[in-house]
Amino acid sequence: MTESKCADFERLRSDVDAKLQHLIELTTLLLQVFRAGDYKVFSRYDKDLENSVGQKERAIGALRQHSIEHRCQPGKTEFMKEFNE
Ligand SMILES: [Zn+2]
């Protein structure tokens, strides 16, 4: 258990976690606005969602790159490679 405790990896992992959680919240909000038929507000949140997806992609990319370069996650590197391809 101690071998995989890399502070940087944990920080990057938390970042991906937070960004995925944010996507859930934003998508839920977007759905509510969509159902309410408020298309002006919808457009704004829809743009936010696009930006948030981009941020999530970068966070995953950073996590993947760290795990490959730092080799602090033995046994997980192949998985990290796969999910960005
Ligand atoms: Zn590391």
PDB file of the backbone (N, CA, C, O) and the ligand in Angstrom, with CONECT records:
HET     ZN  A 101       1
ATOM      1  N   MET A   1       0.841  -1.208   0.000  1.00  0.00           N
ATOM      2  CA  MET A   1       0.000   0.000   0.000  1.00  0.00           C
ATOM      3  C   MET A   1       0.871   1.251   0.000  1.00  0.00           C
ATOM      4  O   MET A   1       0.561   2.236  -0.671  1.00  0.00           O
ATOM      5  N   THR A   2       1.970   1.202   0.764  1.00  0.00           N
ATOM      6  CA  THR A   2       2.818   2.393   0.849  1.00  0.00           C
ATOM      7  C   THR A   2       3.548   2.679  -0.458  1.00  0.00           C
ATOM      8  O   THR A   2       3.900   3.827  -0.725  1.00  0.00           O
ATOM      9  N   GLU A   3       3.785   1.639  -1.288  1.00  0.00           N
ATOM     10  CA  GLU A   3       4.553   1.838  -2.521  1.00  0.00           C
ATOM     11  C   GLU A   3       3.850   2.756  -3.522  1.00  0.00           C
ATOM     12  O   GLU A   3       4.503   3.415  -4.331  1.00  0.00           O
ATOM     13  N   SER A   4       2.511   2.797  -3.461  1.00  0.00           N
ATOM     14  CA  SER A   4       1.813   3.632  -4.434  1.00  0.00           C
ATOM     15  C   SER A   4       1.451   5.003  -3.876  1.00  0.00           C
ATOM     16  O   SER A   4       0.706   5.761  -4.497  1.00  0.00           O
ATOM     17  N   LYS A   5       1.990   5.315  -2.687  1.00  0.00           N
ATOM     18  CA  LYS A   5       1.677   6.627  -2.118  1.00  0.00           C
ATOM     19  C   LYS A   5       2.620   7.705  -2.630  1.00  0.00           C
ATOM     20  O   LYS A   5       3.603   8.074  -1.986  1.00  0.00           O
ATOM     21  N   CYS A   6       2.281   8.186  -3.802  1.00  0.00           N
ATOM     22  CA  CYS A   6       3.034   9.296  -4.371  1.00  0.00           C
ATOM     23  C   CYS A   6       2.151  10.533  -4.214  1.00  0.00           C
ATOM     24  O   CYS A   6       1.024  10.558  -4.708  1.00  0.00           O
ATOM     25  N   ALA A   7       2.651  11.541  -3.537  1.00  0.00           N
ATOM     26  CA  ALA A   7       1.863  12.743  -3.253  1.00  0.00           C
ATOM     27  C   ALA A   7       1.384  13.426  -4.537  1.00  0.00           C
ATOM     28  O   ALA A   7       0.253  13.906  -4.610  1.00  0.00           O
ATOM     29  N   ASP A   8       2.254  13.464  -5.543  1.00  0.00           N
ATOM     30  CA  ASP A   8       1.879  14.098  -6.810  1.00  0.00           C
ATOM     31  C   ASP A   8       0.767  13.317  -7.511  1.00  0.00           C
ATOM     32  O   ASP A   8      -0.182  13.899  -8.037  1.00  0.00           O
ATOM     33  N   PHE A   9       0.901  11.993  -7.507  1.00  0.00           N
ATOM     34  CA  PHE A   9      -0.128  11.162  -8.137  1.00  0.00           C
ATOM     35  C   PHE A   9      -1.464  11.368  -7.431  1.00  0.00           C
ATOM     36  O   PHE A   9      -2.500  11.518  -8.078  1.00  0.00           O
ATOM     37  N   GLU A  10      -1.430  11.374  -6.107  1.00  0.00           N
ATOM     38  CA  GLU A  10      -2.665  11.560  -5.330  1.00  0.00           C
ATOM     39  C   GLU A  10      -3.306  12.914  -5.631  1.00  0.00           C
ATOM     40  O   GLU A  10      -4.528  13.020  -5.727  1.00  0.00           O
ATOM     41  N   ARG A  11      -2.491  13.928  -5.778  1.00  0.00           N
ATOM     42  CA  ARG A  11      -2.998  15.270  -6.083  1.00  0.00           C
ATOM     43  C   ARG A  11      -3.664  15.270  -7.471  1.00  0.00           C
ATOM     44  O   ARG A  11      -4.754  15.814  -7.650  1.00  0.00           O
ATOM     45  N   LEU A  12      -2.989  14.654  -8.435  1.00  0.00           N
ATOM     46  CA  LEU A  12      -3.535  14.598  -9.797  1.00  0.00           C
ATOM     47  C   LEU A  12      -4.794  13.742  -9.849  1.00  0.00           C
ATOM     48  O   LEU A  12      -5.727  14.036 -10.595  1.00  0.00           O
ATOM     49  N   ARG A  13      -4.808  12.675  -9.045  1.00  0.00           N
ATOM     50  CA  ARG A  13      -5.965  11.795  -8.989  1.00  0.00           C
ATOM     51  C   ARG A  13      -7.173  12.540  -8.392  1.00  0.00           C
ATOM     52  O   ARG A  13      -8.297  12.415  -8.878  1.00  0.00           O
ATOM     53  N   SER A  14      -6.914  13.313  -7.332  1.00  0.00           N
ATOM     54  CA  SER A  14      -7.978  14.120  -6.719  1.00  0.00           C
ATOM     55  C   SER A  14      -8.514  15.146  -7.708  1.00  0.00           C
ATOM     56  O   SER A  14      -9.703  15.464  -7.717  1.00  0.00           O
ATOM     57  N   ASP A  15      -7.615  15.653  -8.534  1.00  0.00           N
ATOM     58  CA  ASP A  15      -8.002  16.653  -9.529  1.00  0.00           C
ATOM     59  C   ASP A  15      -8.969  16.042 -10.551  1.00  0.00           C
ATOM     60  O   ASP A  15      -9.981  16.653 -10.896  1.00  0.00           O
ATOM     61  N   VAL A  16      -8.650  14.833 -11.031  1.00  0.00           N
ATOM     62  CA  VAL A  16      -9.542  14.148 -11.972  1.00  0.00           C
ATOM     63  C   VAL A  16     -10.887  13.867 -11.287  1.00  0.00           C
ATOM     64  O   VAL A  16     -11.949  14.075 -11.874  1.00  0.00           O
ATOM     65  N   ASP A  17     -10.823  13.401 -10.063  1.00  0.00           N
ATOM     66  CA  ASP A  17     -12.026  13.105  -9.278  1.00  0.00           C
ATOM     67  C   ASP A  17     -12.929  14.342  -9.186  1.00  0.00           C
ATOM     68  O   ASP A  17     -14.132  14.270  -9.434  1.00  0.00           O
ATOM     69  N   ALA A  18     -12.322  15.468  -8.825  1.00  0.00           N
ATOM     70  CA  ALA A  18     -13.092  16.717  -8.668  1.00  0.00           C
ATOM     71  C   ALA A  18     -13.684  17.171  -9.990  1.00  0.00           C
ATOM     72  O   ALA A  18     -14.809  17.669 -10.030  1.00  0.00           O
ATOM     73  N   LYS A  19     -12.933  17.003 -11.074  1.00  0.00           N
ATOM     74  CA  LYS A  19     -13.417  17.453 -12.378  1.00  0.00           C
ATOM     75  C   LYS A  19     -14.556  16.562 -12.879  1.00  0.00           C
ATOM     76  O   LYS A  19     -15.491  17.045 -13.518  1.00  0.00           O
ATOM     77  N   LEU A  20     -14.476  15.275 -12.591  1.00  0.00           N
ATOM     78  CA  LEU A  20     -15.575  14.366 -12.963  1.00  0.00           C
ATOM     79  C   LEU A  20     -16.825  14.706 -12.148  1.00  0.00           C
ATOM     80  O   LEU A  20     -17.941  14.712 -12.668  1.00  0.00           O
ATOM     81  N   GLN A  21     -16.613  14.989 -10.863  1.00  0.00           N
ATOM     82  CA  GLN A  21     -17.739  15.366 -10.007  1.00  0.00           C
ATOM     83  C   GLN A  21     -18.385  16.660 -10.506  1.00  0.00           C
ATOM     84  O   GLN A  21     -19.609  16.795 -10.513  1.00  0.00           O
ATOM     85  N   HIS A  22     -17.557  17.588 -10.915  1.00  0.00           N
ATOM     86  CA  HIS A  22     -18.052  18.864 -11.439  1.00  0.00           C
ATOM     87  C   HIS A  22     -18.887  18.631 -12.702  1.00  0.00           C
ATOM     88  O   HIS A  22     -19.914  19.280 -12.897  1.00  0.00           O
ATOM     89  N   LEU A  23     -18.447  17.712 -13.551  1.00  0.00           N
ATOM     90  CA  LEU A  23     -19.193  17.395 -14.777  1.00  0.00           C
ATOM     91  C   LEU A  23     -20.578  16.852 -14.442  1.00  0.00           C
ATOM     92  O   LEU A  23     -21.565  17.193 -15.094  1.00  0.00           O
ATOM     93  N   ILE A  24     -20.641  16.009 -13.425  1.00  0.00           N
ATOM     94  CA  ILE A  24     -21.935  15.452 -13.008  1.00  0.00           C
ATOM     95  C   ILE A  24     -22.864  16.580 -12.574  1.00  0.00           C
ATOM     96  O   ILE A  24     -24.029  16.633 -12.967  1.00  0.00           O
ATOM     97  N   GLU A  25     -22.328  17.474 -11.761  1.00  0.00           N
ATOM     98  CA  GLU A  25     -23.152  18.575 -11.246  1.00  0.00           C
ATOM     99  C   GLU A  25     -23.600  19.509 -12.359  1.00  0.00           C
ATOM    100  O   GLU A  25     -24.752  19.940 -12.409  1.00  0.00           O
ATOM    101  N   LEU A  26     -22.667  19.808 -13.246  1.00  0.00           N
ATOM    102  CA  LEU A  26     -22.980  20.710 -14.349  1.00  0.00           C
ATOM    103  C   LEU A  26     -23.988  20.075 -15.311  1.00  0.00           C
ATOM    104  O   LEU A  26     -24.895  20.748 -15.800  1.00  0.00           O
ATOM    105  N   THR A  27     -23.824  18.787 -15.578  1.00  0.00           N
ATOM    106  CA  THR A  27     -24.743  18.084 -16.465  1.00  0.00           C
ATOM    107  C   THR A  27     -26.139  18.009 -15.858  1.00  0.00           C
ATOM    108  O   THR A  27     -27.136  18.157 -16.565  1.00  0.00           O
ATOM    109  N   THR A  28     -26.208  17.781 -14.556  1.00  0.00           N
ATOM    110  CA  THR A  28     -27.494  17.745 -13.856  1.00  0.00           C
ATOM    111  C   THR A  28     -28.197  19.102 -13.969  1.00  0.00           C
ATOM    112  O   THR A  28     -29.397  19.184 -14.232  1.00  0.00           O
ATOM    113  N   LEU A  29     -27.419  20.146 -13.764  1.00  0.00           N
ATOM    114  CA  LEU A  29     -27.942  21.509 -13.867  1.00  0.00           C
ATOM    115  C   LEU A  29     -28.420  21.799 -15.295  1.00  0.00           C
ATOM    116  O   LEU A  29     -29.491  22.366 -15.509  1.00  0.00           O
ATOM    117  N   LEU A  30     -27.602  21.397 -16.251  1.00  0.00           N
ATOM    118  CA  LEU A  30     -27.933  21.608 -17.664  1.00  0.00           C
ATOM    119  C   LEU A  30     -29.238  20.906 -18.035  1.00  0.00           C
ATOM    120  O   LEU A  30     -30.070  21.456 -18.757  1.00  0.00           O
ATOM    121  N   LEU A  31     -29.402  19.701 -17.538  1.00  0.00           N
ATOM    122  CA  LEU A  31     -30.620  18.928 -17.807  1.00  0.00           C
ATOM    123  C   LEU A  31     -31.848  19.625 -17.214  1.00  0.00           C
ATOM    124  O   LEU A  31     -32.907  19.684 -17.839  1.00  0.00           O
ATOM    125  N   GLN A  32     -31.686  20.148 -16.000  1.00  0.00           N
ATOM    126  CA  GLN A  32     -32.810  20.857 -15.353  1.00  0.00           C
ATOM    127  C   GLN A  32     -33.207  22.093 -16.153  1.00  0.00           C
ATOM    128  O   GLN A  32     -34.390  22.360 -16.366  1.00  0.00           O
ATOM    129  N   VAL A  33     -32.200  22.837 -16.588  1.00  0.00           N
ATOM    130  CA  VAL A  33     -32.452  24.052 -17.364  1.00  0.00           C
ATOM    131  C   VAL A  33     -33.093  23.696 -18.710  1.00  0.00           C
ATOM    132  O   VAL A  33     -34.004  24.377 -19.181  1.00  0.00           O
ATOM    133  N   PHE A  34     -32.596  22.615 -19.314  1.00  0.00           N
ATOM    134  CA  PHE A  34     -33.128  22.155 -20.595  1.00  0.00           C
ATOM    135  C   PHE A  34     -34.601  21.775 -20.456  1.00  0.00           C
ATOM    136  O   PHE A  34     -35.433  22.153 -21.280  1.00  0.00           O
ATOM    137  N   ARG A  35     -34.904  21.025 -19.405  1.00  0.00           N
ATOM    138  CA  ARG A  35     -36.287  20.592 -19.184  1.00  0.00           C
ATOM    139  C   ARG A  35     -37.202  21.773 -18.878  1.00  0.00           C
ATOM    140  O   ARG A  35     -38.387  21.756 -19.210  1.00  0.00           O
ATOM    141  N   ALA A  36     -36.644  22.788 -18.247  1.00  0.00           N
ATOM    142  CA  ALA A  36     -37.422  23.983 -17.922  1.00  0.00           C
ATOM    143  C   ALA A  36     -37.608  24.872 -19.155  1.00  0.00           C
ATOM    144  O   ALA A  36     -38.398  25.817 -19.144  1.00  0.00           O
ATOM    145  N   GLY A  37     -36.864  24.549 -20.215  1.00  0.00           N
ATOM    146  CA  GLY A  37     -37.006  25.299 -21.463  1.00  0.00           C
ATOM    147  C   GLY A  37     -36.357  26.673 -21.450  1.00  0.00           C
ATOM    148  O   GLY A  37     -36.715  27.542 -22.245  1.00  0.00           O
ATOM    149  N   ASP A  38     -35.399  26.872 -20.545  1.00  0.00           N
ATOM    150  CA  ASP A  38     -34.711  28.157 -20.489  1.00  0.00           C
ATOM    151  C   ASP A  38     -33.462  28.088 -21.382  1.00  0.00           C
ATOM    152  O   ASP A  38     -32.354  27.828 -20.912  1.00  0.00           O
ATOM    153  N   TYR A  39     -33.675  28.325 -22.666  1.00  0.00           N
ATOM    154  CA  TYR A  39     -32.601  28.085 -23.633  1.00  0.00           C
ATOM    155  C   TYR A  39     -31.481  29.111 -23.598  1.00  0.00           C
ATOM    156  O   TYR A  39     -30.366  28.842 -24.046  1.00  0.00           O
ATOM    157  N   LYS A  40     -31.782  30.281 -23.068  1.00  0.00           N
ATOM    158  CA  LYS A  40     -30.734  31.291 -22.962  1.00  0.00           C
ATOM    159  C   LYS A  40     -29.715  30.863 -21.900  1.00  0.00           C
ATOM    160  O   LYS A  40     -28.505  30.922 -22.119  1.00  0.00           O
ATOM    161  N   VAL A  41     -30.231  30.436 -20.755  1.00  0.00           N
ATOM    162  CA  VAL A  41     -29.355  29.947 -19.685  1.00  0.00           C
ATOM    163  C   VAL A  41     -28.694  28.641 -20.126  1.00  0.00           C
ATOM    164  O   VAL A  41     -27.535  28.373 -19.809  1.00  0.00           O
ATOM    165  N   PHE A  42     -29.451  27.847 -20.854  1.00  0.00           N
ATOM    166  CA  PHE A  42     -28.921  26.572 -21.353  1.00  0.00           C
ATOM    167  C   PHE A  42     -27.639  26.787 -22.164  1.00  0.00           C
ATOM    168  O   PHE A  42     -26.646  26.090 -21.958  1.00  0.00           O
ATOM    169  N   SER A  43     -27.666  27.744 -23.076  1.00  0.00           N
ATOM    170  CA  SER A  43     -26.501  28.019 -23.926  1.00  0.00           C
ATOM    171  C   SER A  43     -25.257  28.333 -23.107  1.00  0.00           C
ATOM    172  O   SER A  43     -24.152  27.895 -23.429  1.00  0.00           O
ATOM    173  N   ARG A  44     -25.462  29.098 -22.044  1.00  0.00           N
ATOM    174  CA  ARG A  44     -24.327  29.471 -21.196  1.00  0.00           C
ATOM    175  C   ARG A  44     -23.757  28.253 -20.463  1.00  0.00           C
ATOM    176  O   ARG A  44     -22.544  28.041 -20.446  1.00  0.00           O
ATOM    177  N   TYR A  45     -24.641  27.458 -19.861  1.00  0.00           N
ATOM    178  CA  TYR A  45     -24.171  26.269 -19.144  1.00  0.00           C
ATOM    179  C   TYR A  45     -23.600  25.217 -20.095  1.00  0.00           C
ATOM    180  O   TYR A  45     -22.696  24.457 -19.747  1.00  0.00           O
ATOM    181  N   ASP A  46     -24.157  25.198 -21.303  1.00  0.00           N
ATOM    182  CA  ASP A  46     -23.660  24.242 -22.283  1.00  0.00           C
ATOM    183  C   ASP A  46     -22.208  24.561 -22.635  1.00  0.00           C
ATOM    184  O   ASP A  46     -21.384  23.666 -22.816  1.00  0.00           O
ATOM    185  N   LYS A  47     -21.920  25.850 -22.726  1.00  0.00           N
ATOM    186  CA  LYS A  47     -20.544  26.293 -23.011  1.00  0.00           C
ATOM    187  C   LYS A  47     -19.633  25.928 -21.831  1.00  0.00           C
ATOM    188  O   LYS A  47     -18.503  25.479 -22.023  1.00  0.00           O
ATOM    189  N   ASP A  48     -20.137  26.127 -20.626  1.00  0.00           N
ATOM    190  CA  ASP A  48     -19.383  25.756 -19.421  1.00  0.00           C
ATOM    191  C   ASP A  48     -19.060  24.263 -19.416  1.00  0.00           C
ATOM    192  O   ASP A  48     -17.969  23.837 -19.037  1.00  0.00           O
ATOM    193  N   LEU A  49     -20.050  23.487 -19.850  1.00  0.00           N
ATOM    194  CA  LEU A  49     -19.864  22.036 -19.871  1.00  0.00           C
ATOM    195  C   LEU A  49     -18.760  21.653 -20.859  1.00  0.00           C
ATOM    196  O   LEU A  49     -17.929  20.792 -20.566  1.00  0.00           O
ATOM    197  N   GLU A  50     -18.756  22.293 -22.024  1.00  0.00           N
ATOM    198  CA  GLU A  50     -17.707  22.029 -23.016  1.00  0.00           C
ATOM    199  C   GLU A  50     -16.331  22.340 -22.445  1.00  0.00           C
ATOM    200  O   GLU A  50     -15.390  21.563 -22.602  1.00  0.00           O
ATOM    201  N   ASN A  51     -16.227  23.485 -21.781  1.00  0.00           N
ATOM    202  CA  ASN A  51     -14.946  23.861 -21.171  1.00  0.00           C
ATOM    203  C   ASN A  51     -14.531  22.877 -20.085  1.00  0.00           C
ATOM    204  O   ASN A  51     -13.357  22.530 -19.955  1.00  0.00           O
ATOM    205  N   SER A  52     -15.511  22.438 -19.312  1.00  0.00           N
ATOM    206  CA  SER A  52     -15.224  21.499 -18.227  1.00  0.00           C
ATOM    207  C   SER A  52     -14.781  20.133 -18.745  1.00  0.00           C
ATOM    208  O   SER A  52     -13.960  19.460 -18.123  1.00  0.00           O
ATOM    209  N   VAL A  53     -15.330  19.734 -19.887  1.00  0.00           N
ATOM    210  CA  VAL A  53     -14.894  18.475 -20.497  1.00  0.00           C
ATOM    211  C   VAL A  53     -13.429  18.603 -20.920  1.00  0.00           C
ATOM    212  O   VAL A  53     -12.638  17.675 -20.750  1.00  0.00           O
ATOM    213  N   GLY A  54     -13.082  19.769 -21.474  1.00  0.00           N
ATOM    214  CA  GLY A  54     -11.695  20.019 -21.856  1.00  0.00           C
ATOM    215  C   GLY A  54     -10.756  19.961 -20.662  1.00  0.00           C
ATOM    216  O   GLY A  54      -9.657  19.415 -20.752  1.00  0.00           O
ATOM    217  N   GLN A  55     -11.191  20.521 -19.550  1.00  0.00           N
ATOM    218  CA  GLN A  55     -10.380  20.511 -18.319  1.00  0.00           C
ATOM    219  C   GLN A  55     -10.213  19.095 -17.781  1.00  0.00           C
ATOM    220  O   GLN A  55      -9.149  18.719 -17.290  1.00  0.00           O
ATOM    221  N   LYS A  56     -11.285  18.324 -17.887  1.00  0.00           N
ATOM    222  CA  LYS A  56     -11.237  16.926 -17.447  1.00  0.00           C
ATOM    223  C   LYS A  56     -10.242  16.141 -18.301  1.00  0.00           C
ATOM    224  O   LYS A  56      -9.477  15.330 -17.778  1.00  0.00           O
ATOM    225  N   GLU A  57     -10.252  16.384 -19.625  1.00  0.00           N
ATOM    226  CA  GLU A  57      -9.318  15.708 -20.525  1.00  0.00           C
ATOM    227  C   GLU A  57      -7.869  16.020 -20.149  1.00  0.00           C
ATOM    228  O   GLU A  57      -7.010  15.138 -20.138  1.00  0.00           O
ATOM    229  N   ARG A  58      -7.618  17.293 -19.842  1.00  0.00           N
ATOM    230  CA  ARG A  58      -6.249  17.688 -19.482  1.00  0.00           C
ATOM    231  C   ARG A  58      -5.832  17.081 -18.144  1.00  0.00           C
ATOM    232  O   ARG A  58      -4.677  16.695 -17.962  1.00  0.00           O
ATOM    233  N   ALA A  59      -6.781  17.000 -17.210  1.00  0.00           N
ATOM    234  CA  ALA A  59      -6.474  16.417 -15.897  1.00  0.00           C
ATOM    235  C   ALA A  59      -6.128  14.932 -16.040  1.00  0.00           C
ATOM    236  O   ALA A  59      -5.203  14.439 -15.394  1.00  0.00           O
ATOM    237  N   ILE A  60      -6.877  14.228 -16.888  1.00  0.00           N
ATOM    238  CA  ILE A  60      -6.585  12.808 -17.119  1.00  0.00           C
ATOM    239  C   ILE A  60      -5.244  12.662 -17.829  1.00  0.00           C
ATOM    240  O   ILE A  60      -4.459  11.767 -17.513  1.00  0.00           O
ATOM    241  N   GLY A  61      -4.989  13.541 -18.785  1.00  0.00           N
ATOM    242  CA  GLY A  61      -3.711  13.515 -19.492  1.00  0.00           C
ATOM    243  C   GLY A  61      -2.538  13.705 -18.547  1.00  0.00           C
ATOM    244  O   GLY A  61      -1.515  13.032 -18.674  1.00  0.00           O
ATOM    245  N   ALA A  62      -2.687  14.623 -17.599  1.00  0.00           N
ATOM    246  CA  ALA A  62      -1.622  14.903 -16.628  1.00  0.00           C
ATOM    247  C   ALA A  62      -1.401  13.709 -15.701  1.00  0.00           C
ATOM    248  O   ALA A  62      -0.266  13.374 -15.363  1.00  0.00           O
ATOM    249  N   LEU A  63      -2.495  13.075 -15.297  1.00  0.00           N
ATOM    250  CA  LEU A  63      -2.405  11.902 -14.425  1.00  0.00           C
ATOM    251  C   LEU A  63      -1.703  10.754 -15.144  1.00  0.00           C
ATOM    252  O   LEU A  63      -0.841  10.079 -14.581  1.00  0.00           O
ATOM    253  N   ARG A  64      -2.093  10.550 -16.399  1.00  0.00           N
ATOM    254  CA  ARG A  64      -1.512   9.490 -17.214  1.00  0.00           C
ATOM    255  C   ARG A  64      -0.018   9.743 -17.442  1.00  0.00           C
ATOM    256  O   ARG A  64       0.805   8.839 -17.297  1.00  0.00           O
ATOM    257  N   GLN A  65       0.311  10.964 -17.794  1.00  0.00           N
ATOM    258  CA  GLN A  65       1.711  11.299 -18.055  1.00  0.00           C
ATOM    259  C   GLN A  65       2.568  11.115 -16.807  1.00  0.00           C
ATOM    260  O   GLN A  65       3.685  10.601 -16.873  1.00  0.00           O
ATOM    261  N   HIS A  66       2.024  11.546 -15.666  1.00  0.00           N
ATOM    262  CA  HIS A  66       2.775  11.393 -14.419  1.00  0.00           C
ATOM    263  C   HIS A  66       3.037   9.918 -14.112  1.00  0.00           C
ATOM    264  O   HIS A  66       4.149   9.540 -13.744  1.00  0.00           O
ATOM    265  N   SER A  67       2.012   9.102 -14.265  1.00  0.00           N
ATOM    266  CA  SER A  67       2.167   7.678 -13.915  1.00  0.00           C
ATOM    267  C   SER A  67       3.155   6.971 -14.837  1.00  0.00           C
ATOM    268  O   SER A  67       3.844   6.039 -14.422  1.00  0.00           O
ATOM    269  N   ILE A  68       3.219   7.420 -16.093  1.00  0.00           N
ATOM    270  CA  ILE A  68       4.148   6.812 -17.040  1.00  0.00           C
ATOM    271  C   ILE A  68       5.584   7.287 -16.775  1.00  0.00           C
ATOM    272  O   ILE A  68       6.521   6.489 -16.771  1.00  0.00           O
ATOM    273  N   GLU A  69       5.736   8.582 -16.556  1.00  0.00           N
ATOM    274  CA  GLU A  69       7.075   9.131 -16.367  1.00  0.00           C
ATOM    275  C   GLU A  69       7.658   8.817 -14.992  1.00  0.00           C
ATOM    276  O   GLU A  69       8.847   8.525 -14.864  1.00  0.00           O
ATOM    277  N   HIS A  70       6.817   8.879 -13.975  1.00  0.00           N
ATOM    278  CA  HIS A  70       7.296   8.698 -12.606  1.00  0.00           C
ATOM    279  C   HIS A  70       7.352   7.224 -12.196  1.00  0.00           C
ATOM    280  O   HIS A  70       8.075   6.853 -11.272  1.00  0.00           O
ATOM    281  N   ARG A  71       6.577   6.392 -12.899  1.00  0.00           N
ATOM    282  CA  ARG A  71       6.520   4.943 -12.609  1.00  0.00           C
ATOM    283  C   ARG A  71       6.217   4.654 -11.144  1.00  0.00           C
ATOM    284  O   ARG A  71       6.757   3.716 -10.559  1.00  0.00           O
ATOM    285  N   CYS A  72       5.351   5.468 -10.564  1.00  0.00           N
ATOM    286  CA  CYS A  72       5.022   5.318  -9.150  1.00  0.00           C
ATOM    287  C   CYS A  72       3.774   4.449  -8.950  1.00  0.00           C
ATOM    288  O   CYS A  72       3.341   4.225  -7.820  1.00  0.00           O
ATOM    289  N   GLN A  73       3.192   3.955 -10.075  1.00  0.00           N
ATOM    290  CA  GLN A  73       1.987   3.141  -9.984  1.00  0.00           C
ATOM    291  C   GLN A  73       2.216   1.792 -10.664  1.00  0.00           C
ATOM    292  O   GLN A  73       1.631   1.508 -11.709  1.00  0.00           O
ATOM    293  N   PRO A  74       3.072   0.966 -10.062  1.00  0.00           N
ATOM    294  CA  PRO A  74       3.366  -0.318 -10.708  1.00  0.00           C
ATOM    295  C   PRO A  74       2.096  -1.128 -10.951  1.00  0.00           C
ATOM    296  O   PRO A  74       1.249  -1.265 -10.068  1.00  0.00           O
ATOM    297  N   GLY A  75       1.981  -1.657 -12.161  1.00  0.00           N
ATOM    298  CA  GLY A  75       0.809  -2.461 -12.495  1.00  0.00           C
ATOM    299  C   GLY A  75      -0.328  -1.642 -13.080  1.00  0.00           C
ATOM    300  O   GLY A  75      -1.284  -2.204 -13.614  1.00  0.00           O
ATOM    301  N   LYS A  76      -0.237  -0.322 -12.987  1.00  0.00           N
ATOM    302  CA  LYS A  76      -1.332   0.498 -13.510  1.00  0.00           C
ATOM    303  C   LYS A  76      -0.945   1.237 -14.783  1.00  0.00           C
ATOM    304  O   LYS A  76      -1.798   1.833 -15.441  1.00  0.00           O
ATOM    305  N   THR A  77       0.335   1.200 -15.131  1.00  0.00           N
ATOM    306  CA  THR A  77       0.796   1.992 -16.263  1.00  0.00           C
ATOM    307  C   THR A  77       0.104   1.609 -17.568  1.00  0.00           C
ATOM    308  O   THR A  77      -0.269   2.484 -18.350  1.00  0.00           O
ATOM    309  N   GLU A  78      -0.070   0.318 -17.808  1.00  0.00           N
ATOM    310  CA  GLU A  78      -0.724  -0.117 -19.040  1.00  0.00           C
ATOM    311  C   GLU A  78      -2.154   0.395 -19.097  1.00  0.00           C
ATOM    312  O   GLU A  78      -2.630   0.849 -20.138  1.00  0.00           O
ATOM    313  N   PHE A  79      -2.814   0.315 -17.982  1.00  0.00           N
ATOM    314  CA  PHE A  79      -4.184   0.823 -17.906  1.00  0.00           C
ATOM    315  C   PHE A  79      -4.209   2.317 -18.192  1.00  0.00           C
ATOM    316  O   PHE A  79      -5.082   2.807 -18.908  1.00  0.00           O
ATOM    317  N   MET A  80      -3.250   3.034 -17.630  1.00  0.00           N
ATOM    318  CA  MET A  80      -3.198   4.474 -17.831  1.00  0.00           C
ATOM    319  C   MET A  80      -2.965   4.802 -19.305  1.00  0.00           C
ATOM    320  O   MET A  80      -3.532   5.760 -19.829  1.00  0.00           O
ATOM    321  N   LYS A  81      -2.135   4.008 -19.964  1.00  0.00           N
ATOM    322  CA  LYS A  81      -1.874   4.209 -21.397  1.00  0.00           C
ATOM    323  C   LYS A  81      -3.144   3.977 -22.189  1.00  0.00           C
ATOM    324  O   LYS A  81      -3.507   4.773 -23.055  1.00  0.00           O
ATOM    325  N   GLU A  82      -3.813   2.876 -21.884  1.00  0.00           N
ATOM    326  CA  GLU A  82      -4.969   2.468 -22.670  1.00  0.00           C
ATOM    327  C   GLU A  82      -6.089   3.487 -22.679  1.00  0.00           C
ATOM    328  O   GLU A  82      -6.676   3.763 -23.725  1.00  0.00           O
ATOM    329  N   PHE A  83      -6.386   4.047 -21.517  1.00  0.00           N
ATOM    330  CA  PHE A  83      -7.606   4.830 -21.511  1.00  0.00           C
ATOM    331  C   PHE A  83      -7.483   6.206 -22.148  1.00  0.00           C
ATOM    332  O   PHE A  83      -8.439   6.982 -22.142  1.00  0.00           O
ATOM    333  N   ASN A  84      -6.323   6.511 -22.693  1.00  0.00           N
ATOM    334  CA  ASN A  84      -6.234   7.755 -23.460  1.00  0.00           C
ATOM    335  C   ASN A  84      -6.082   7.486 -24.951  1.00  0.00           C
ATOM    336  O   ASN A  84      -5.916   8.412 -25.744  1.00  0.00           O
ATOM    337  N   GLU A  85      -6.140   6.202 -25.328  1.00  0.00           N
ATOM    338  CA  GLU A  85      -5.937   5.868 -26.748  1.00  0.00           C
ATOM    339  C   GLU A  85      -7.228   5.471 -27.429  1.00  0.00           C
ATOM    340  O   GLU A  85      -7.229   5.161 -28.620  1.00  0.00           O
TER     341      GLU A  85
HETATM  342 ZN    ZN A 101       4.386   9.705  -8.826  1.00  0.00          ZN2+
END
